[in-house]
Amino acid sequence: MGLNKKEMASYGIGAVGKDMVYMFCASYILYYYQDILGVSAIAMGIILLAARVFDAFNDPIMGVVVAKTRTRWGKFRPWLFIVSDVFCTTNT
C-alpha cells in the first residue's frame, strides 16, 4: 500500500511551513553566533556537524526505544512527559 501522487504532494506541502521556520531559526542562529558573539565560521560548521552526527545516531536509537515502549498511555506520551520535565528543570 503506497501513497498516490496527491498524498505525496500533500505531505511535501505540509513540510514546507516547518522547513521555512527551521531555516529562519538556523539562519538567525548562524548570524547571531558569527556576527554578534564572534564565533568563527569553521567553529560553527563543526558545531552544526556534530549536532547532525549526534542526530544520525540518536534518532534511530530513540525510535527503537519508543517503538518498544508499552504503557497504558501509549508509546510516545510517556517520553514527552519525561523530556518536558527534564527540560523544564534543567533550563530554568
HELIX and SHEET records of a PDB file:
HELIX    1   1 LYS A    5  TYR A   31  1                                  27    
HELIX    2   2 TYR A   32  ILE A   36  3                                   5    
HELIX    3   3 ALA A   41  LYS A   68  1                                  28    
HELIX    4   4 ARG A   77  THR A   90  1                                  14    
END                                                                             
